[in-house]
Amino acid sequence: MITGDICDQFETSRYAIMKHLNVLVEVNLVLYEKKGRKRLNYLNPVPLQRALSRWLKPFDEIAVTRLNELKDLVEGSENEND
């Protein structure tokens, strides 16, 4: 989106929106391209994806363990009924 369209989505000043966008650019979450007087802003999902992977990775192992336990429990119950 161009910066003006982003500003139109919020009930705050253009200055405040620009300040927030600049912070997001500094931390590489938003990339932008200047086209004349317009600034096109793009979400950069890569840092979010990396953070999500890093934060959730420990829970992956727990989830896999729990699912395996559930599988064993269900399959064990089925084998007992044979």
C-alpha positions as CSV (number, residue, x, y, z in Angstrom):
1,M,0.0,0.0,0.0
2,I,1.1,3.5,-0.4
3,T,1.7,5.4,2.8
4,G,-1.4,7.7,2.2
5,D,-3.7,4.7,1.9
6,I,-2.3,3.2,5.2
7,C,-2.8,6.5,6.9
8,D,-6.5,6.6,5.7
9,Q,-7.1,3.3,7.6
10,F,-6.4,4.8,11.0
11,E,-7.8,7.6,13.1
12,T,-4.4,9.1,14.0
13,S,-2.1,11.6,12.4
14,R,0.0,10.9,9.3
15,Y,3.0,11.8,11.4
16,A,2.2,9.1,13.9
17,I,1.7,6.5,11.1
18,M,5.0,7.5,9.4
19,K,6.8,7.2,12.8
20,H,5.4,3.6,13.2
21,L,6.3,2.7,9.6
22,N,9.8,4.0,10.1
23,V,10.3,1.8,13.2
24,L,8.9,-1.2,11.2
25,V,11.4,-0.4,8.4
26,E,14.3,-0.2,10.9
27,V,13.5,-3.7,12.2
28,N,13.1,-5.0,8.6
29,L,9.4,-5.9,9.0
30,V,8.4,-3.4,6.3
31,L,10.2,-2.8,3.1
32,Y,9.4,0.2,0.8
33,E,10.0,1.4,-2.6
34,K,9.9,5.1,-3.7
35,K,8.0,5.8,-6.9
36,G,8.1,9.5,-7.5
37,R,6.4,11.2,-4.6
38,K,4.8,7.9,-3.4
39,R,6.2,5.4,-1.1
40,L,5.0,1.8,-1.6
41,N,5.2,-0.3,1.6
42,Y,5.4,-4.0,1.7
43,L,5.2,-6.5,4.6
44,N,8.4,-8.5,4.9
45,P,7.2,-11.9,6.3
46,V,10.7,-13.4,6.6
47,P,11.6,-12.0,10.1
48,L,8.2,-12.9,11.4
49,Q,8.5,-16.4,10.1
50,R,12.0,-16.8,11.7
51,A,10.7,-15.5,15.0
52,L,7.7,-17.8,14.9
53,S,9.8,-20.8,14.1
54,R,12.3,-20.0,16.9
55,W,9.6,-19.4,19.5
56,L,7.4,-22.4,18.6
57,K,10.1,-24.9,17.9
58,P,10.2,-26.2,21.5
59,F,6.5,-26.8,21.4
60,D,6.8,-28.8,18.2
61,E,8.6,-31.6,20.1
62,I,5.9,-31.6,22.8
63,A,3.1,-31.7,20.3
64,V,4.7,-34.6,18.4
65,T,5.3,-36.5,21.6
66,R,1.6,-36.0,22.7
67,L,0.3,-37.0,19.3
68,N,2.4,-40.2,19.3
69,E,1.1,-41.0,22.8
70,L,-2.5,-40.4,21.6
71,K,-1.8,-42.7,18.6
72,D,-0.4,-45.4,20.8
73,L,-3.4,-45.1,23.2
74,V,-5.9,-45.3,20.4
75,E,-4.2,-48.1,18.5
76,G,-3.7,-50.0,21.7
77,S,-7.4,-49.7,22.5
78,E,-8.3,-51.0,19.0
79,N,-5.9,-54.0,19.4
80,E,-7.5,-54.9,22.7
81,N,-10.9,-55.2,21.1
82,D,-9.7,-57.7,18.4
